[in-house]
Amino acid sequence: MNPSIWELDTFYRKRDAIIIGSGFCGLWSAISIKEKFPEKSVLVIEKEPIPTGASTRNAGFSCFGSLAEILADAEKMGWEKTLDLVKLRFDGLQKIRTYFDPKEIDYEEVGGFEILNNEVALQKIDEVNSKLKSITNLEKTYTVQNQKIAEFGLGNAKILIENPLEGSLHSGKLLVALLKKAQNLGIEFLFGTEILEISETENEVVIKTKNAEITTEKLIYATNAFTKKFFPNIDLVPARGQVLVTEPIENLKLKGTFHYDEGFYYFRNVGNRVLLGGARNKAFHEEETSDFSTTEFLQNELEDFLKNVILPNQNFKISHRWSGIMAMGTEKSPIVEKVTERQILAVRLSGMGVALAPKIGELVPNLLEVRSLKSSNFVLLSSFLLNLPQSQFFTSCQFFSFFENCYIFHIGRKCIYFCVTIFNQIFIKKSTVF
Ligand SMILES: Cc1cc2nc3c(=O)[nH]c(=O)nc-3n(C[C@H](O)[C@H](O)[C@H](O)COP(=O)(O)OP(=O)(O)OC[C@H]3O[C@@H](n4cnc5c(N)ncnc54)[C@H](O)[C@@H]3O)c2cc1C
């Protein structure tokens, strides 16, 4: 089907920025771009009728890491990266609360809990609390609350750790709120539009869809688990997460969000129902898929966990089962980087995109700016040189051959300072607009 001239002038016209994917990452990125560059046109293209990956199909934990999870991360990637990730998530949760009324998205700071069945992580609780203090502003982010094991009716649990800053939200309502916010900012959408092929010319990126080609100045991939279609060699694997929800349970004791087994099992109450997900570590290989089905094996694992740990000696019925697809990699950190001067990746949000996406969204507009390496080197080097004493200044200038062809070298330092300032004002300012 050929597009009409009306369609080409409107829906399929060239945009300043196009984002592929309308999950949390795509929407927060679109909002941040539009906030930073209100005059730029921004379009989000989504292959499904609604966002369909992980964002609408997750567990709705607003969390930044349990004790055992943080220790496991630190062991794999070191404390610096682990704390960076905790900070991104912590700040991300604050951002959600400044953008939306908690009631609009059912945001509840009900507390996050972790069940531990040995003391290994417990021995490091003080160390982790002191490392997290500068992020959470709490003396003790994690405390032992074993008395709550009985209060919540949990079975097979030896130690319960509480983090008062975590909670839950309604992922569907958060996405709807983000869509509304995006539309109010003038961001446009094409749903049900799968991108088939992408190519880049000197002047633009060309996006081929079933019905038309659309061009853009900049393209952002917020395709998370589905990114391999465009970048087959990227360090990313799809990871299916299976979930079940019970029917309402009378006098349900459970309240809050819960982690178990370094976060491989997660459960919470949704009103008086229990939502439970995970157990991916019981079938790692089988769950490395982007197929949205559920499997008997994993659903049975989840039901066993429900019987033994969450609802021991209680009758329950399962009302819903579903799965969503995450993106994992050899590293837990997300990939937020330029592929070319015009194409940017914002993917691999692992099992923590609710909290991460608001801050990843903020990084994307910075990557759209063109700040040539040469120009920033110029500024750095010139500031360095201008701070040197007179004699060293001239020797260094000769050494770097920095101003060798520049006549102002002979006029003096003040002139150079003036030129650098003008250069900054004109060249850098111009070059930071995309
Ligand atoms: C079962 C489960 C439970 C989870 N629980 C939590 C939790 O409690 N807390 C938490 O913080 N995180 C949780 N996560 C992780 C979190 O949901 C993800 O990290 C986050 O949603 C990722 O957002 P995203 O926008 O990057 O990806 P997605 O939400 O997957 O969005 C990617 C979008 O790109 C679209 N797309 C892909 N390819 C194309 C194409 N070719 N053309 C057009 N569109 C395309 C897809 O259709 C999709 O809508 C969970 C995930 C799962 C699966």
The ligand as a Gaussian input file, in Angstrom:
#p B3LYP/6-31G(d) Opt

LIG

0 1
 C        7.691000     -10.676000      35.055000
 C        8.466000      -9.421000      35.246000
 C        8.503000      -8.808000      36.493000
 C        9.224000      -7.641000      36.680000
 N        9.112000      -6.989000      37.860000
 C        9.698000      -5.773000      38.024000
 C        9.489000      -5.022000      39.189000
 O        8.729000      -5.431000      40.049000
 N       10.152000      -3.849000      39.332000
 C       10.993000      -3.384000      38.359000
 O       11.604000      -2.327000      38.540000
 N       11.168000      -4.054000      37.199000
 C       10.526000      -5.216000      37.012000
 N       10.673000      -5.899000      35.838000
 C       11.537000      -5.324000      34.820000
 C       10.902000      -4.104000      34.132000
 O        9.572000      -4.388000      33.832000
 C       11.721000      -3.789000      32.881000
 O       13.065000      -3.528000      33.248000
 C       11.178000      -2.538000      32.161000
 O        9.802000      -2.622000      31.993000
 C       11.859000      -2.414000      30.813000
 O       11.288000      -1.340000      30.145000
 P       11.675000      -1.050000      28.628000
 O       10.884000       0.120000      28.203000
 O       13.139000      -1.007000      28.498000
 O       11.244000      -2.383000      27.858000
 P        9.810000      -2.917000      27.439000
 O        8.784000      -2.585000      28.443000
 O        9.989000      -4.354000      27.105000
 O        9.464000      -2.081000      26.130000
 C       10.063000      -2.349000      24.879000
 C        9.024000      -1.994000      23.837000
 O        9.647000      -1.996000      22.548000
 C        8.712000      -2.489000      21.626000
 N        9.444000      -2.963000      20.441000
 C       10.372000      -3.945000      20.415000
 N       10.824000      -4.125000      19.139000
 C       10.168000      -3.248000      18.352000
 C       10.185000      -2.957000      16.943000
 N       10.964000      -3.636000      16.079000
 N        9.379000      -1.979000      16.460000
 C        8.577000      -1.274000      17.319000
 N        8.509000      -1.522000      18.645000
 C        9.299000      -2.495000      19.177000
 C        8.032000      -3.622000      22.390000
 O        6.811000      -4.002000      21.811000
 C        7.889000      -3.024000      23.781000
 O        6.651000      -2.372000      23.970000
 C        9.972000      -7.082000      35.612000
 C        9.935000      -7.686000      34.360000
 C        9.194000      -8.836000      34.165000
 C        9.141000      -9.460000      32.809000

